[in-house]
Amino acid sequence: MWVDPIPTAEVKEICSPFVGKIAKLKENIERLESMKSQVDDNIFTLNRQIEGLWQRM
């Protein structure tokens, strides 16, 4: 079944409001992944410090 293609200008008009939002979401995801990595590092460090404290007790 043949479907007429949507004109490029119409596609751009429909999609344009979402392009900036998608880029912002991508930035936010990257920032959250970086924050998660920092949290993981902090948890690892805290666990080591707790183990050290337990050994001294």
C-alpha positions in Angstrom: 0.0 0.0 0.0 1.5 3.3 -1.1 1.5 6.2 1.4 2.2 9.7 0.2 5.4 11.1 1.9 5.0 13.9 4.3 6.6 17.1 2.9 10.0 17.9 4.5 8.9 21.4 5.6 5.9 19.9 7.4 8.1 17.3 9.2 10.5 20.0 10.3 7.6 22.1 11.6 6.2 19.2 13.5 9.6 18.1 15.0 11.2 21.5 15.6 9.7 22.0 19.1 11.0 18.7 20.2 14.6 19.1 19.0 15.7 21.4 21.8 13.8 19.4 24.4 15.6 16.2 23.2 19.0 17.9 23.4 18.2 19.2 26.9 17.1 15.7 28.0 20.4 14.3 26.6 22.4 16.9 28.6 20.4 16.0 31.8 21.0 12.3 31.3 24.7 12.9 30.9 24.8 15.1 34.0 22.9 12.5 36.0 25.2 9.7 34.9 28.2 11.8 36.0 26.5 12.5 39.3 25.8 8.7 39.8 29.4 8.0 39.2 30.4 10.5 41.8 27.9 9.0 44.3 29.2 5.5 43.6 32.8 6.8 44.3 31.6 8.5 47.5 29.9 5.3 48.7 33.0 3.3 48.0 35.1 5.8 50.0 32.6 5.8 52.9 32.6 2.0 53.0 36.4 1.9 53.2 36.3 4.5 56.0 33.7 2.6 57.9 35.7 -0.6 57.6 38.7 1.2 59.0 36.7 2.5 61.9 35.4 -1.0 62.7 38.9 -2.4 62.7 40.1 0.3 65.2 37.2 -0.5 67.6 
